[in-house]
Amino acid sequence: MDIREDVRNIAIIAHVDHGKTTLVDALLKQSHTFRANEAVAERVMDSNDIERERGITILAKNTSVHYNGVKINIIDTPGHADFGGEVERILSMVDGVLLLVDAVEGCMPQTRFVLKKALNLNKKPIVVINKIDKGGDVKETLDGICDLFLDLGANDDQLDFKTVYASAKQGWAVTDLSDERKDITPIFDTIISEIPAPKGEIDAPLQLMICNIDYDEYVGRIGVGKIIRGKISANQPISICRTDGTVAQGKISRLYQFEGLKRVEVDEGKMGDIVAINGAEKLNIGETVCDLNTPEALPFVAIDEPTMSMMFMVNNSPFAGKEGKFVTSRHLRARLFKEVETNVSMRVRETDAADTFEVFCRGELHLSILIENMRREGYEFQVSRPKVIFKEINGRCHEPMEDLVIEVPEEYVGAVMNKMGQRKGELVNMSLNQSGETKLEFKIPSRCLFGYRSELLTDTKGFGIMSHVFTGYEEYKGDIPERLRGSLVAFEAGVTTQYGLFNAQERCTLFLGPGVPVYEGMIIGENSREDDLVVNVCKTKHLTNNRASGSDEALKLVPPTTLSLEQCMEFIADDELVELTPKSIRLRKKILSKELRMKEWAKARNRG
């Protein structure tokens, strides 16, 4: 058995916004990965535009630093539960993890989720209590972490974890709070002393597990993974053990390793290295690259199944094809199936309709990121309301459940409890956090969270913070009230006018202002009552013998409510769609004609 003392492979895991990417920034800067005069952006690992705009990590990223003759491969992982599939497969590439915990917030739902995955895979943890500069009760936070380890069934070696106290933003870390706070080197020292060095057989036949897929516009598809056994070199013939049990043959044209933020071409890699390979045809996540004459597949980490689905379909509205570059079912199909190749926790199924595809995923954020990426790439399409995936277990219907944590000021607790009661939320725990806010923990069906995030912000005047993570399936909890308010629907095609909107705004909340093109059946606002209301917002004030059309007093409109993509997905009912183009997001009825909608409603009532 060979041991690579010159290499360490770690992943940084944490709840969202606990400082993973900021810590990686500090590690890169203080390891002198960048030149002294090199301009480096904040959150340098968040290279995707959406990641930078939202301040979240969506895709796992590889980087490396050198410290005291040891190469430390670091993988920055997402913190949102919707991207848990990314975390799960990445953990198979590393030998240990840095668990980041916010000194003030303590352990949160995603902390439990990612730590459970790491412990189950027998990864050695190092705990980093971050944001020490914000204050908080460090002892209480550490006690909470110890309780979490015990609760998750950590073994003796994992329970004997080392703790580092840090402020990633200020760029320092200490192993004792009384130590001088000068730089980040205590984290490097702890990684080298605590994280196991890769072990394996360097001279045995090659085994490399593909855990990620990258793409380069010049060289094409690139597979990323860790060499479990043996050596690999450029121009080497290989066998590829597919996930379906078949074996294909290929040849590596280029071999890369990660140096800082760059992918550097190398001649050889050996056991313990994280490498990227190019040349092998149709390489996919979960496949094993082997020696040509010794095809032995490695077991792949099982990924949790999707819990939600949504219909993607070709846009057939009156405005179809005016703003998008890719508009056909062929374009839509190719893009969705391409996504599945790299997004292991997503599935796509073709339906009986040639222009409609069912997409299965982890959550609303997971879907909205895919939709936003497709919009920016020039796709035009429409989507239905998200639905949870039910399972039949022992002849009974079961549904996905979530652990939900809400933090609110004390005066808003009553409003939150009331809404949770309506949505089948079961209170598990209530406590005061270190910042003096009330922390409410619920167990709640996934479907009952649709549309609640915006309600929470309204009920708490923007002070409420919520996070949730999937925990498993339980027996169906019963029906919940649907959306209490109907939609305001355009009567005819045209352009909205100030006069037409003024007459409608007393009875509704408007989503559009004047001068916006609309079509029959397009949703332009929310009705104050539960029924849909069809209105003419395109009508104008006409010239008469007594007055000119613009001579009346100026009409004052309430500024329209602009819905984000997530809010649109939450707002729509079962008979409504979201129309998406590179330039616009519109809401519409599935059946645009009022007469046809009434006929369908009458048929449904007769059947019922």
WOJO-V435666 format. One record per pair of residues at least 6 apart in sequence whose C-alpha atoms are under 7 Angstrom apart, sorted by the first residue. I is the first residue (numbers start at 1). J is the second residue. Records with the same first field share a line. If there is no record, write none. Layout:
I = J ; J
This chain:
1 = 199 ; 200 ; 201
2 = 199 ; 200 ; 201 ; 202
3 = 197 ; 198 ; 199 ; 200
4 = 197 ; 198 ; 199 ; 272
5 = 197
6 = 69 ; 70 ; 71
7 = 70 ; 71 ; 72 ; 197
8 = 71 ; 72 ; 73 ; 195 ; 197 ; 198
9 = 72 ; 73 ; 74 ; 94 ; 95 ; 96
10 = 73 ; 74 ; 75 ; 94 ; 95 ; 96 ; 97
11 = 74 ; 75 ; 76 ; 91 ; 94 ; 96 ; 97 ; 98
12 = 20 ; 75 ; 76 ; 77 ; 97 ; 98 ; 99
13 = 77 ; 97 ; 98 ; 99 ; 100 ; 114
14 = 20 ; 79 ; 99 ; 100 ; 101 ; 110 ; 111 ; 114
15 = 79 ; 80 ; 108 ; 110 ; 111
16 = 79 ; 80
18 = 100 ; 101 ; 102
19 = 168
20 = 76 ; 100
21 = 43 ; 45 ; 76
22 = 43 ; 168 ; 169
23 = 168
25 = 43 ; 44
26 = 168 ; 171
27 = 184
28 = 65
31 = 65 ; 66 ; 67
33 = 65 ; 260
45 = 61
46 = 52 ; 57
51 = 57 ; 58
57 = 77 ; 78 ; 79
58 = 78 ; 83
59 = 77 ; 78 ; 86
60 = 75 ; 76 ; 77 ; 78 ; 86
61 = 75 ; 76 ; 77
62 = 74 ; 75 ; 76
63 = 73 ; 74 ; 75 ; 258 ; 259 ; 260 ; 261
64 = 71 ; 72 ; 73 ; 74 ; 258 ; 259 ; 260
65 = 71 ; 72 ; 73 ; 259 ; 260
66 = 72
77 = 87
78 = 87
79 = 110
80 = 110
81 = 110 ; 469
82 = 362 ; 363 ; 365 ; 366
83 = 366
85 = 303 ; 344 ; 345
88 = 117 ; 303
89 = 211 ; 301
90 = 211
91 = 118
93 = 225 ; 226
95 = 123 ; 124 ; 195 ; 196 ; 198
96 = 123 ; 124 ; 125 ; 195
97 = 123 ; 124 ; 125 ; 126
98 = 125 ; 126 ; 127 ; 128
99 = 125 ; 126 ; 127 ; 128
100 = 127 ; 128 ; 129 ; 130
101 = 107 ; 128 ; 129 ; 130
102 = 129 ; 130 ; 131
103 = 129 ; 130 ; 131 ; 132 ; 136 ; 138 ; 141
104 = 135 ; 136 ; 137 ; 434
106 = 141
107 = 144 ; 145
109 = 403 ; 467 ; 468 ; 469
110 = 469
116 = 152
119 = 154
124 = 158 ; 195
125 = 158 ; 161
126 = 161 ; 162 ; 163
127 = 161 ; 162 ; 163 ; 164
128 = 163 ; 164 ; 165 ; 166
129 = 164 ; 165 ; 166
130 = 165 ; 166 ; 167 ; 168
131 = 166 ; 167 ; 168
132 = 165 ; 166 ; 167
133 = 167
136 = 434
137 = 434
149 = 159
163 = 175
164 = 173 ; 174 ; 175 ; 187
165 = 173 ; 174 ; 175 ; 177
166 = 172 ; 173 ; 174
167 = 173
171 = 183 ; 184
172 = 181 ; 182 ; 183 ; 184
173 = 181 ; 183 ; 184 ; 186 ; 187
174 = 181 ; 186
175 = 186
198 = 272
200 = 228 ; 229 ; 271
201 = 229 ; 230 ; 271
202 = 229 ; 230 ; 231 ; 270 ; 271
203 = 230
204 = 229 ; 230
205 = 229 ; 230 ; 291 ; 294
206 = 229 ; 230 ; 231 ; 232 ; 290 ; 291
207 = 227 ; 228 ; 229 ; 230 ; 288 ; 289 ; 290 ; 291
208 = 225 ; 226 ; 227 ; 228 ; 288 ; 289 ; 290
209 = 225 ; 226 ; 227 ; 286 ; 287 ; 288 ; 289 ; 298
210 = 223 ; 224 ; 225 ; 285 ; 286 ; 287 ; 288
211 = 224 ; 225 ; 285 ; 286
212 = 223 ; 224 ; 225 ; 285 ; 342
213 = 222 ; 223 ; 224 ; 285 ; 342
214 = 221 ; 222 ; 223
215 = 221 ; 222
221 = 278
222 = 276 ; 277 ; 278
223 = 276 ; 277 ; 278 ; 283
224 = 275 ; 276 ; 277
225 = 274 ; 275 ; 276
226 = 272 ; 273 ; 274 ; 275
227 = 270 ; 271 ; 272 ; 273 ; 274
228 = 271 ; 272
229 = 271
230 = 270 ; 271
231 = 269 ; 270 ; 271
232 = 268 ; 269 ; 270
233 = 255 ; 267 ; 268 ; 269
234 = 252 ; 253 ; 254 ; 255 ; 267 ; 268
235 = 251 ; 252 ; 253 ; 254
236 = 251 ; 252
237 = 250 ; 251 ; 252 ; 292
238 = 249 ; 250 ; 251 ; 289 ; 290 ; 291 ; 292
239 = 247 ; 248 ; 249 ; 250 ; 289 ; 290 ; 291 ; 292 ; 295
240 = 247 ; 248 ; 249 ; 287 ; 288 ; 289 ; 290
241 = 247 ; 248 ; 287 ; 288 ; 289 ; 295 ; 297
242 = 287 ; 288
243 = 286 ; 287
250 = 280 ; 281
251 = 279 ; 280
252 = 277 ; 278 ; 279 ; 280
253 = 278 ; 279
254 = 277 ; 278 ; 279
255 = 265 ; 266 ; 267 ; 276 ; 277 ; 278
256 = 263 ; 264 ; 265 ; 266 ; 275 ; 276 ; 277
257 = 263 ; 264 ; 265 ; 266 ; 274 ; 275 ; 276
258 = 264
284 = 341
285 = 342
286 = 300
288 = 297 ; 298
290 = 296
303 = 345
305 = 345
306 = 345 ; 346 ; 360 ; 361 ; 362
307 = 361 ; 362 ; 388 ; 389 ; 400
308 = 360 ; 361 ; 362 ; 363 ; 386 ; 387 ; 388 ; 389
309 = 358 ; 359 ; 360 ; 361 ; 386 ; 387 ; 388 ; 389
310 = 358 ; 359 ; 360 ; 383 ; 384 ; 385 ; 386 ; 387
311 = 356 ; 357 ; 358 ; 359 ; 383 ; 384
312 = 356 ; 357 ; 358 ; 382 ; 383 ; 384
313 = 355 ; 356 ; 357 ; 381 ; 382 ; 383
314 = 327 ; 328 ; 329 ; 355 ; 356 ; 381 ; 382
315 = 380 ; 381 ; 382 ; 579
318 = 519
321 = 327
323 = 581 ; 582 ; 583
324 = 378 ; 379 ; 380 ; 581 ; 582
325 = 378 ; 379
326 = 378 ; 379 ; 380
327 = 379 ; 380 ; 381
329 = 355
336 = 348
337 = 348
340 = 346 ; 347
345 = 361 ; 362
346 = 360 ; 361
347 = 359 ; 360 ; 361
348 = 357 ; 358 ; 359 ; 360
349 = 357 ; 358 ; 359
350 = 356 ; 357 ; 358
351 = 357 ; 358
361 = 367
368 = 565 ; 566
375 = 580 ; 581 ; 582
376 = 582
378 = 582
379 = 581 ; 582
380 = 580 ; 581 ; 582
381 = 579 ; 580 ; 581
382 = 577 ; 578 ; 579 ; 580
383 = 577 ; 578 ; 579
384 = 576 ; 577 ; 578
385 = 569 ; 572 ; 573 ; 574 ; 577
388 = 447
389 = 399
390 = 397 ; 398 ; 399
391 = 397 ; 398 ; 399
392 = 398
397 = 475 ; 476
398 = 473 ; 474 ; 475 ; 476
399 = 445 ; 473 ; 474 ; 475 ; 476
400 = 445 ; 446 ; 472 ; 473 ; 474
401 = 443 ; 444 ; 445 ; 446 ; 470 ; 471 ; 472 ; 473 ; 474
402 = 443 ; 444 ; 445 ; 446 ; 468 ; 469 ; 470 ; 471
403 = 442 ; 443 ; 444 ; 468 ; 469 ; 470 ; 471
404 = 441 ; 442 ; 443 ; 444 ; 467 ; 468 ; 469
405 = 439 ; 440 ; 441 ; 442 ; 466 ; 467 ; 468
406 = 439 ; 440 ; 441 ; 464 ; 465 ; 466 ; 467
407 = 437 ; 438 ; 439 ; 440 ; 464 ; 465 ; 466
408 = 437 ; 438 ; 439 ; 463 ; 464 ; 465
409 = 437 ; 438
410 = 437 ; 438
412 = 460
415 = 459
422 = 480
423 = 448 ; 480
424 = 444
425 = 442 ; 443 ; 444
426 = 442 ; 443 ; 444
427 = 441 ; 442 ; 443
428 = 441 ; 442 ; 443
429 = 440 ; 441
430 = 439 ; 440 ; 441
431 = 438 ; 439 ; 440
432 = 438 ; 439
433 = 439
450 = 570
451 = 570 ; 571
456 = 464
457 = 463 ; 464
484 = 530
485 = 526 ; 527 ; 528 ; 529 ; 530 ; 531
486 = 526 ; 527 ; 529 ; 530 ; 531 ; 532
487 = 523 ; 525 ; 526 ; 527 ; 532 ; 533
488 = 523 ; 524 ; 525 ; 526 ; 527 ; 532 ; 533 ; 534 ; 535
489 = 521 ; 522 ; 523 ; 524 ; 533 ; 534 ; 535
490 = 519 ; 520 ; 521 ; 522 ; 523 ; 524 ; 534 ; 535 ; 536 ; 537
491 = 520 ; 521 ; 534 ; 535 ; 536
492 = 519 ; 520 ; 536
493 = 518 ; 519 ; 520
494 = 517 ; 518 ; 519 ; 538
495 = 515 ; 516 ; 517 ; 518 ; 538
496 = 514 ; 515 ; 516 ; 517 ; 518 ; 537 ; 538
497 = 514 ; 515 ; 537 ; 538 ; 539 ; 540
498 = 514
499 = 539 ; 540 ; 541
500 = 536 ; 537 ; 538 ; 539 ; 540
501 = 537
502 = 555 ; 557
507 = 527 ; 528
508 = 525 ; 526 ; 527 ; 528
509 = 525 ; 526 ; 527
510 = 524 ; 525 ; 526 ; 560 ; 561
511 = 524 ; 525 ; 560 ; 561 ; 562
512 = 524 ; 560
513 = 560
520 = 592 ; 593
521 = 588 ; 589 ; 592 ; 593
522 = 587 ; 588 ; 589
523 = 587 ; 588 ; 589
527 = 533
541 = 549
542 = 549
543 = 549
568 = 578
575 = 589 ; 590
576 = 588 ; 589 ; 590
577 = 587 ; 588 ; 589 ; 590
578 = 585 ; 586 ; 587 ; 588
579 = 585 ; 586 ; 587
580 = 586
591 = 597
